Amino acid sequence: MQRVMAGEQLWEKLDLLTVWQQQMVLGLIDLLLEAQSAVGRRNKSRLLSLSVWTEEDIQQIEQAQEKVNEWPLPQF
C-alpha cells in the first residue's frame, strides 16, 4: 500500500524547493483540484441519456478505474 505523506512532511519538502518550483507545485495542486471539482459536476444520468453505453458498461469502467487508482506510485 502507498505511504501517505503527513502535512508536516509536505511543508518540509516544499520549503526545500525554490520559489519558482513552489509556484509550479501550487499550480499543479490547483489544476488537480479543478479537475476533481469538474468531475463532481458531471451529471451521470444526463450523460447516459445521450450515450449508447449502459449502466453496466459504466460500472465496469469505474471498477477498472478503482483498480488503477490502487496501483502504487513510484517513490523518488
N, CA, C and O of each residue as an XYZ file, in Angstrom:
304
protein
N       0.834     -1.177      0.000
C       0.000      0.000      0.000
C       0.880      1.241      0.000
O       1.953      1.259      0.602
N       0.412      2.271     -0.680
C       1.172      3.506     -0.790
C       1.194      4.253      0.538
O       0.189      4.338      1.244
N       2.362      4.789      0.856
C       2.521      5.569      2.084
C       2.028      6.988      1.819
O       2.384      7.596      0.810
N       1.206      7.513      2.729
C       0.703      8.866      2.602
C       1.597      9.798      3.405
O       1.933      9.518      4.556
N       1.971     10.891      2.794
C       2.860     11.844      3.436
C       2.055     12.742      4.373
O       0.986     13.234      4.012
N       2.574     12.944      5.563
C       1.924     13.830      6.531
C       2.077     15.273      6.071
O       3.015     15.605      5.346
N       1.151     16.125      6.495
C       1.181     17.527      6.110
C       2.489     18.208      6.468
O       3.008     19.018      5.700
N       3.020     17.876      7.636
C       4.278     18.478      8.075
C       5.425     18.092      7.143
O       6.280     18.920      6.829
N       5.440     16.834      6.700
C       6.483     16.386      5.770
C       6.359     17.107      4.438
O       7.360     17.450      3.809
N       5.136     17.330      4.020
C       4.905     18.032      2.757
C       5.448     19.457      2.836
O       6.098     19.924      1.900
N       5.188     20.152      3.945
C       5.693     21.516      4.123
C       7.219     21.526      4.145
O       7.843     22.422      3.576
N       7.821     20.537      4.797
C       9.280     20.472      4.850
C       9.864     20.330      3.451
O      10.840     20.995      3.103
N       9.263     19.465      2.661
C       9.753     19.256      1.292
C       9.514     20.497      0.438
O      10.364     20.867     -0.372
N       8.377     21.133      0.612
C       8.065     22.342     -0.140
C       9.068     23.450      0.164
O       9.454     24.210     -0.724
N       9.485     23.535      1.420
C      10.468     24.546      1.818
C      11.838     24.323      1.168
O      12.626     25.262      1.058
N      12.128     23.101      0.739
C      13.408     22.807      0.094
C      13.439     23.271     -1.360
O      14.508     23.345     -1.965
N      12.279     23.581     -1.919
C      12.189     23.982     -3.317
C      12.430     25.475     -3.472
O      12.264     26.253     -2.533
N      12.830     25.860     -4.698
C      12.951     27.284     -4.997
C      11.554     27.884     -5.086
O      10.559     27.162     -5.163
N      11.490     29.209     -5.074
C      10.197     29.894     -5.172
C       9.487     29.491     -6.468
O       8.279     29.255     -6.469
N      10.233     29.415     -7.558
C       9.658     29.026     -8.843
C       9.092     27.614     -8.782
O       7.997     27.369     -9.287
N       9.819     26.683     -8.173
C       9.349     25.303     -8.032
C       8.119     25.235     -7.134
O       7.201     24.458     -7.396
N       8.095     26.041     -6.082
C       6.929     26.070     -5.205
C       5.696     26.536     -5.974
O       4.607     25.990     -5.794
N       5.864     27.543     -6.831
C       4.750     28.027     -7.643
C       4.256     26.935     -8.593
O       3.055     26.816     -8.834
N       5.172     26.148     -9.124
C       4.790     25.045    -10.009
C       3.970     24.009     -9.246
O       2.957     23.520     -9.747
N       4.409     23.678     -8.033
C       3.686     22.708     -7.205
C       2.285     23.230     -6.890
O       1.306     22.491     -6.991
N       2.194     24.500     -6.511
C       0.891     25.086     -6.208
C      -0.006     25.113     -7.439
O      -1.212     24.892     -7.334
N       0.574     25.381     -8.603
C      -0.196     25.344     -9.847
C      -0.719     23.948    -10.137
O      -1.857     23.787    -10.578
N       0.107     22.938     -9.891
C      -0.321     21.550    -10.095
C      -1.458     21.188     -9.138
O      -2.426     20.535     -9.529
N      -1.330     21.616     -7.888
C      -2.392     21.340     -6.913
C      -3.695     21.991     -7.362
O      -4.754     21.366     -7.302
N      -3.624     23.245     -7.811
C      -4.822     23.931     -8.300
C      -5.423     23.202     -9.491
O      -6.642     23.060     -9.584
N      -4.575     22.739    -10.400
C      -5.049     22.007    -11.576
C      -5.749     20.712    -11.169
O      -6.807     20.380    -11.703
N      -5.162     19.987    -10.228
C      -5.770     18.738     -9.760
C      -7.109     18.992     -9.073
O      -8.064     18.241     -9.270
N      -7.179     20.041     -8.274
C      -8.426     20.370     -7.591
C      -9.501     20.810     -8.574
O     -10.676     20.485     -8.405
N      -9.094     21.550     -9.601
C     -10.043     21.993    -10.625
C     -10.615     20.794    -11.379
O     -11.819     20.729    -11.631
N      -9.751     19.850    -11.736
C     -10.209     18.655    -12.444
C     -11.124     17.826    -11.557
O     -12.106     17.255    -12.032
N     -10.806     17.760    -10.273
C     -11.615     16.984     -9.339
C     -13.010     17.594     -9.215
O     -13.997     16.858     -9.205
N     -13.114     18.908     -9.121
C     -14.424     19.534     -8.981
C     -15.216     19.429    -10.281
O     -16.444     19.348    -10.245
N     -14.531     19.429    -11.436
C     -15.226     19.277    -12.706
C     -15.866     17.896    -12.813
O     -16.967     17.760    -13.346
N     -15.182     16.878    -12.308
C     -15.721     15.523    -12.322
C     -16.985     15.463    -11.471
O     -17.965     14.817    -11.844
N     -16.955     16.137    -10.331
C     -18.107     16.144     -9.439
C     -19.313     16.830    -10.038
O     -20.443     16.538     -9.648
N     -19.100     17.743    -10.983
C     -20.210     18.477    -11.584
C     -20.912     17.689    -12.681
O     -22.021     18.045    -13.079
N     -20.304     16.652    -13.165
C     -20.909     15.883    -14.248
C     -22.172     15.186    -13.771
O     -22.217     14.632    -12.673
N     -23.172     15.223    -14.596
C     -24.424     14.555    -14.282
C     -24.451     13.236    -15.042
O     -24.680     13.214    -16.251
N     -24.219     12.141    -14.334
C     -24.101     10.832    -14.983
C     -25.387     10.442    -15.704
O     -25.329      9.871    -16.793
N     -26.536     10.735    -15.125
C     -27.795     10.340    -15.772
C     -27.981     11.093    -17.092
O     -28.508     10.536    -18.055
N     -27.554     12.350    -17.137
C     -27.648     13.124    -18.388
C     -26.722     12.529    -19.437
O     -27.099     12.386    -20.600
N     -25.514     12.184    -19.023
C     -24.574     11.567    -19.969
C     -25.095     10.237    -20.483
O     -24.974      9.935    -21.671
N     -25.680      9.432    -19.581
C     -26.193      8.130    -20.002
C     -27.360      8.273    -20.968
O     -27.531      7.431    -21.850
N     -28.166      9.318    -20.821
C     -29.295      9.507    -21.736
C     -28.818      9.836    -23.144
O     -29.527      9.572    -24.116
N     -27.628     10.407    -23.262
C     -27.057     10.746    -24.568
C     -26.171      9.641    -25.124
O     -25.783      9.684    -26.291
N     -25.855      8.673    -24.314
C     -24.866      7.668    -24.655
C     -25.515      6.352    -25.067
O     -26.677      6.079    -24.764
N     -24.726      5.553    -25.765
C     -25.165      4.196    -26.082
C     -24.667      3.222    -25.032
O     -24.976      2.032    -25.091
N     -23.892      3.720    -24.064
C     -23.373      2.874    -23.006
C     -24.457      2.612    -21.976
O     -25.304      3.460    -21.697
N     -24.401      1.421    -21.427
C     -25.361      1.058    -20.387
C     -24.758      1.322    -19.013
O     -23.567      1.606    -18.886
N     -25.585      1.226    -18.006
C     -25.112      1.385    -16.628
C     -24.052      0.328    -16.308
O     -23.099      0.599    -15.578
N     -24.227     -0.885    -16.862
C     -23.254     -1.956    -16.632
C     -21.901     -1.611    -17.257
O     -20.854     -1.912    -16.683
N     -21.923     -0.978    -18.434
C     -20.677     -0.553    -19.072
C     -19.939      0.451    -18.186
O     -18.730      0.350    -17.974
N     -20.692      1.410    -17.680
C     -20.111      2.434    -16.806
C     -19.556      1.790    -15.538
O     -18.489      2.173    -15.059
N     -20.269      0.828    -15.006
C     -19.845      0.136    -13.791
C     -18.505     -0.579    -14.010
O     -17.627     -0.538    -13.148
N     -18.354     -1.230    -15.162
C     -17.096     -1.915    -15.470
C     -15.938     -0.914    -15.550
O     -14.839     -1.187    -15.069
N     -16.192      0.226    -16.151
C     -15.152      1.248    -16.265
C     -14.777      1.771    -14.889
O     -13.595      1.952    -14.597
N     -15.770      2.016    -14.040
C     -15.493      2.510    -12.689
C     -14.716      1.491    -11.869
O     -13.842      1.862    -11.085
N     -15.026      0.214    -12.043
C     -14.287     -0.827    -11.329
C     -12.833     -0.871    -11.794
O     -11.919     -1.015    -10.983
N     -12.627     -0.747    -13.099
C     -11.261     -0.725    -13.624
C     -10.511      0.502    -13.114
O      -9.325      0.426    -12.794
N     -11.207      1.625    -13.042
C     -10.596      2.853    -12.550
C     -10.166      2.700    -11.089
O      -9.094      3.167    -10.704
N     -10.992      2.056    -10.290
C     -10.643      1.816     -8.885
C      -9.386      0.967     -8.781
O      -8.530      1.228     -7.936
N      -9.267     -0.053     -9.638
C      -8.081     -0.911     -9.612
C      -6.833     -0.125    -10.011
O      -5.768     -0.294     -9.418
N      -6.974      0.734    -11.024
C      -5.835      1.545    -11.457
C      -5.431      2.507    -10.346
O      -4.240      2.732    -10.127
N      -6.399      3.073     -9.649
C      -6.100      4.005     -8.561
C      -5.377      3.335     -7.401
O      -4.749      4.022     -6.595
N      -5.449      2.030     -7.297
C      -4.766      1.290     -6.241
C      -3.303      1.020     -6.563
O      -2.543      0.615     -5.684
N      -2.898      1.238     -7.813
C      -1.511      0.997     -8.196
C      -0.599      1.898     -7.381
O      -0.895      3.079     -7.198
N       0.511      1.351     -6.889
C       1.447      2.198     -6.119
C       2.180      3.176     -7.042
O       2.576      2.826     -8.154
N       2.347      4.385     -6.561
C       3.101      5.383     -7.315
C       4.587      5.186     -7.056
O       4.984      4.776     -5.965
N       5.404      5.478     -8.057
C       6.850      5.317     -7.841
C       7.349      6.307     -6.792
O       6.902      7.453     -6.732
N       8.284      5.841     -5.970
C       8.875      6.672     -4.930
C      10.174      7.237     -5.449
O      11.009      6.495     -5.964
N      10.359      8.531     -5.324
C      11.585      9.180     -5.789
C      12.414      9.621     -4.617
O      13.490     10.190     -4.802
